């Protein structure tokens, strides 16, 4: 049948070609060509110029709802006038035509005119960073699809990253000045947000087991670490601010090894972090949990952090893919360590193990009333914290054991071991609302803002200062 139809079609075509005049044939061919060109132009226009208020628009018009009607109308007109230019700039459309004024602005000159606040507001509510327009590499390779900017990945914790409202952005009057051909504001930086997955990660590395103070000072000078052990990336805005709290006593040699390893580790993860070392004064029994409470209370006095990491000084992470980024739930960090031959704690039926290092949000620490203040000597306080978290129905997260690997620094056995820690654990867990941050008593003897960390020397007393505690027998300090 198809062969028969083909013969009929060819017969009709030849009949039309032979019987029709030459002028009619040319006219028909011209009409068909024009129709094809019109259809092709419509398809190209539909692809290159999508509805800027449709699915691919760059603006969220719900941000304009709280503005007065006259201001909202001005901003909408400004958005409509610049929609094509902004869309072409952020998609690197080479075919878009720019005026001389647009080219001058794209090179980093100041925004002028009465609509400067609206222009500032548009730059701040864009879902992409302003540097992608003005960066020389992007202007040079505008036709390369590989250079087109991808959308930011969604964060797993939305309330960490604050987003400026359009009202606040439109009301700001600071000037945009060109700095190294980048458009930046004087008080409100237009730097992009750091990526969810940092680009400079190295993976698993061999951990150095010793470092001197001079090596740490040399590293501080090369890494641009601020006084007090604080650092933040300069090329982007960190997604999380983290406070590292480390309780110590008589571990000075391990402090330098810890700092020499942790600072580069956190910088490769592009975190805004501070290192706080809390040192116990006196000769009383060591109380790790109480020192962690002191570090939490003192560390949050200077600024607000997104999350807090309670870290032992002898635990060093081996793999920088084990991100110290804040999690919406408490996270146990030390899943596998060298002292257990890197076997997961879960393989030892230790799913309730919470020691070594853990991460919590400040509101979760306050929700469980912090750590217990009554565990004198070594042992028991981590299990007590895990029970506090469990009583509040907070799930504990962990990274895979292949990534959450730690090297434990060699150290002598603890001088004072709490042999009755589990009895204390069973007795104190139901009363966690009475033992913790709300019952913390201490005296700050000194605060030192050192180049590589902040150190707080505190007096936390001893077991005899707690009248409600049935003191377990502890061996004397050697």
N, C-alpha and C positions, 0 to 999 in steps of 0.2 A: 504493500500500500504506500509506503513512504517513497519507494522508487517511482510509482505512478504519479504521486503528488509532485515530485521533483520535476518530472517531465512536463507536467502541466504548467508549473511555475516558469520554467525556462521558455516554454512556448509563448506564454503571455508576455514575458519580458521582451523577447525578440519582436513580437507583434507590436508592442508599444514603442519600441526603439525604432522600428522601420516606418511606422505609420505617423509618428508624431514629428512635428516640425522641429527644426533645430532650436529656434527661439524658445519654444515651450519647454523643451528639455533643459535648456540652460536656466530658465526661470525656476523650474521645479528643483533643479540642483541647488540653486542659490537659496531658495526658501528652506530646503532641508539643512543646508550648511548653517544658515543663520539660526534656525531653531536649535541645532545641536550646540552652537556656541552659547546661546542664551541659557540653555539647560546646564552647560558646564560651568558658566559663571555663577549661576545660582547655587550650584553644589559647592563651589569653592567659597563663596561668601558665607554659606551656612556653616562650613567647617572652620574657616578662619575667624569668623565673627559670631560666636555664640551669643545667646541672650545673656547680657551681663547681669541680669537680675534672675537668671535661671539657676541651673544646678551648679555651674562652674563660676559663679560670681565670687568676687573677692571681698564683699562687704556684707556684714550682718546688720540688716536694717532694724532689727530689734534694739540695737544700741542707741537708736535715735529717738526712742519712744519717750524718754524722760526729758527731752529738750523742748523749749518753747517752740511754737509753731513757726514763727518767723525765722528763728535760727535753723530749725529743721529744714525749712524750705531752701534756705541758702546753701546748706550743706548738701542737700539732695541735688541741687542744680550743679554744684561743684563736682559732685561725684559723677553725674551724667556727662559733664563736659570733659572729664578726664578719664572716663571709663576705658575708652579705646586705647589711649596712651599707656595707662597703667597696666592694662591686660597685656598689651604687646610687649611692654618692658619686662614683665615678670614671666612671660613665656618665650622671650627671645625671638620674637617674630621679625624676621629680617625684611619682610615686604611692607611693614608699616611705615608710613611717611611721617617724619617728625618735622616740626617747625624749628626755626632757629632758637626760639625761646625754650622749647622742650629740650633741645640739645644742650643749651647753656645750663639748664637746671640739672640735667642728668650728669654733668661733670662735677657736681658738688657745690655749685654756687648757692647763695642764700635765697630762700624763698622771700619774695617781696610782695607788697601790695596788701590790701585790706583783708584778703582771704588767707593770710599766713596761718592763723590759728586753725582754720579748717584743713589746710594742707598738712600741718603738723599732726592733726588728729587722724587724717587718712593714713599717714605713714605709720602711726602707732597701732592702728587696728588691723593693718594688713596681716594676713596669716603667714606671709613670707617676710624675710629680713630685708632691710633697705640696702644692705651691701651688695645684694645680687644685681641691683640695677647699676650701681656705680663702679663695681669692681672692673678693672681694665681687662681681666681675662674673659669676663662674661661679654663685654662689648666686642672684643676681638673675635671670639668664637661664637657669635650669636646664631650662626646657622647650624651649629653642631647640636644634635638632639641630646647627646650625652651630657651637655652642660646645662640642660634645662633643670631647674631646681625641683626636687621632689618635695612632697608635703611632709611636714613633721610627723613622726610617729606619735601615737597617743601615749601619754604617760600613764603609769599604773596608779598614780596617786594625784588626783586632779587638784586638790586644795593646797598643794605645795607651791605651785606656780601661780603667782598673782597676775591677773590681767587687768590693765588699766581700763577704766570705763571710757567711753567716747566723750562723755561730758567733761571729765577731768582732763582728757587729752586736748580737747578743743579749746579749753579755757586757758591753757598754758601759753605764755607769751615769750618764752626764751627764743633766742635766735639760733638758727642752724648755721654752723660755720664749717668750712671745708678743712679737714685735717687729713693730710696724706691722701687726698682725693676720695675720702670717705665722708658720707653725710652723717654727722653726729650732732647731738644736742649737748648744750653745756651742762645741764643738770640731770636730764633724763636720757640715758644712753640708748642709742638705737642699735646696739650690738645684737646679733642673733642669739637665740637660746642654744646652749650646748646640745649636741645630739644625744639621743637616748643611749646609744652605744658609742662610747668614745672611740676615736680613730687611732689613738696611739697605744693601744693595748699590745702587750708582748706575749701574753700567755704565761705558762709555767716557767719559772726560773729557779735556779739554785740560790738558796738563802745564805748570806754571809752570817757566820756565827759569832763574829766579833767586830767591833768598830770602836774607834777612839773619839774623844771629844773634839780633837782637832779636825778629824775627817768630817764630823757633823757640821762644824762651823764652816768648813770649806764648801760643803754642800749647800748650806744656807745662803752663802754669798752667791753661788751660781744659780740657785733656784728662785731667787728673789722672794724669800719667805719673810713676812713681816714680823716685827717684834711680838713675842708672845706665842709664836708657832702658828700663825694664821696665814692662809694663802687662798687665793681665788684666781681663776683663769682670767686673762686679759683679752683674749680674742673672742670670748663669748660669755654669756650670762649663765652661771652655774644653775643647774636644775635644783640642786639640794644644798643646804647648809648643814654641816654635820659637826657635832662636838664629840671628840674622842676623850674619854675619861679613863685614866690609868692609875690604879692604886699601887703604891710602892712603899717599901721600907728596906733599906740595906740592899738595894739592887742597882747601885749606880752604874756598874759596868754593863748591865743589861739595858739600862735606859738609853745609852748611846747607840747600842746595836738596834734597839727598837726604833729610835728616831731616824737613824740612817736608812732603815728599810722602809718605814711607813711613809715618810714624806714623798719620795718619788712614786710610791705605790698609789697614793691618793691623788697626786698631781696628774698622773696618766689617766685617771678616771674623771678628771675635770670637775672636782668638787670644791665647794667653798667650805673649808674646814678649819678647825682650831684644835690644838692638842693641849689638854689640861692634865697635868700629873699631880695627884694628891698624895702627899707624903705624911705618914703618921709619925708624930713626935713622941718621945718618951720611950720607956722600956716595958710598957704593958703588952698584953697579948695583942697580936695583930688581928684587926677586924676589917676584912676586905669589904664587906657589905656596907658598913657604916661609912667607910671612905668613899664608896660610890655614891652614897646619899649626899655626902658633903660636896663632892664634885658636881653633882646634879644641881644642888641649890646654889652653889657659888658660880657655876658656869653660865647659868641662865640669867644671872644678874647683869651681865655685860650686854647681851643681845639675845634675841630669840633664834633658836635653831630649829630646823625642820625635824631632826631626829638626833638621838644620842646613842653613842656606841660605848658600852662598858667593856673595856679591853684589858686583858692581862698583859703584863710587860714581857712575858716569856713566850708569847704566841705570835708568830710571824706568818702572815699569809704568803703562800707561794705563787699563786696564780692571780694576776690582776684582772682576769675575766670574772673573778668573784667580786662583783661590784658592791661597794659600800654605799650604794644609793638607798635612799629611804624607802621603806616598804610600808604599806598600809596596815600591816599586822606585825607583831613582834617576830623577830627573825633570829634564830640561833646560827651563829657564823661558823663555829668550829665543828665541822661535821666529821672530818678525818684528820688525825694528827700523827706526827712522827713517833710519838711515844707508844702508840697503838699499832705501829707498822702500817699506817694509813688505812686501816680498816674503819669502815663507817661505824659510828656509834649505834646506829640502828641494828647492825649485825650482832652487837652485844646486848640486845634487848634494852638499850639505853635511850629509848625514844623520849624519855623525860629529862635527859641530860641537857643542861642549860649553861654549862660552864665554859670557861676560856674566853669567849667574847660573844656578845649579843647586842642586838640593835632594837631600840624601842622609840616610839614617838613620845614626846613630853607628856601628852595627855594620857597615854597609856601608863606611863610611870606614875603619874599622879592618881590614876584610877586604881592601881594596885597598891597605893601608898608606899611606893618605893621598895627598897630592900629592908630586910629585918636588921635591927641594930644589936641583936643579942647573940650573934654567932661569933664568939671569941675563939681564936685559934683557926686552924685550917679545916675547911670542909663543912658542907651542909647548907651554906647560904644560897648556892645555885639551885638546889632542889627546892628550897623554900620559895624562891622567886618563880620557879616553874609552876608550883602549886598556886601561887597568887594569881598568875596569869590564867591558869586553868579555871580557877574559881570565878573569874570574870568572863569566862567563855570566849577568850581570845585565842584563836588558833596560832600556833607557832610554825613559821615557815623556815625552810632550809633549802640551800642550794644542793645540787648533786655532789656526792663525795669526790668525784673526779675533779671538781673545780674548787670546792671549799676545803682545800688542803692547807695544813698549817705545820710549820716546823717549831717544835718546842725547844727553846734554848736550854742547855744543860745548867742545872743549879743544884745546890745541896738540898737534902730533904728538909721540910719545914721543921722549925725548932719546936713549935707547939701545935699538936694535933688534937682536935676536939674529938675524943673517943666517944662522947655521948651526943654527937651532932644529930643523929637520927632520932634520939629521944627528944632533943630540943626541937627538931623539925616537927615531929608529931604534936608536940605540946603547943607550939607557937603558931602553926599554920591557921587554925580556926580564928585566931585573934589578930589577923594581919591588919585589920582596920585600926588597931590600937598601937601597933608596933611598926614604925617606918618613918616617913617624912614628918608626920605630925608629932612624933616623940623624939625628934633628933636634937641632940645637944652637943655642941662642940665650940671650940675657941680657935680662931684663926691667928696663928703666930706670925705669919709672914706670907706675902705674895710677891713673887719675882717674875717680871716680864723678861724672860731670857730670849735670845735670838731664835731659838729653835722650839721653845715650848713655854707654857706658863706653869709655874710650880707654886702650889699652895702647901704650906706647912701648917698642920692642924694638930690640936690636942683633943682627942676624942675620949679621954678618960680610960677606964678599965672595967672589968667585970664587977668589981666591988661598988662601982657607982650606980649599978642597976639594982635597986632594992627588990624588984619583983622577979628577978631571975634566980632560979635554982642553979647555982654555979656548978657546972660539971668539973670533975677533977682534971686539971691540965698540968702537964709536966712543966717545970721551970724552964725559962729561956737559957740556952747555953751561950 
